[in-house]
Amino acid sequence: MRILEQSTEYFHGTHKGASIEIERDTCPGNPDRKFYIRVRWKDGGYLYDGWSPEGVNTMAEAKRDAIKGACL
């Protein structure tokens, strides 16, 4: 995974040609879902666009979920 920008609240990077963006942002109505994840392929199509599942509590876990959820 290549890191383009990273902070405690935001991550932007690439993995196997896909662009990954993760924002720390609690889901309205479900505070156990703590990250919003977007994974886009080279052509702009979304491979993953949504809230992280419950139990994902760290940015590292959110990155793993992004890769798994996008089937990368």
Secondary structure, 3 states (H helix, E strand, C coil): CEEEEECCCEEEEEECCEEEEEEECCECCECCCCEEEEEECCCCCEEEEEECCCCCCCHHHHHHHHHHHCCC
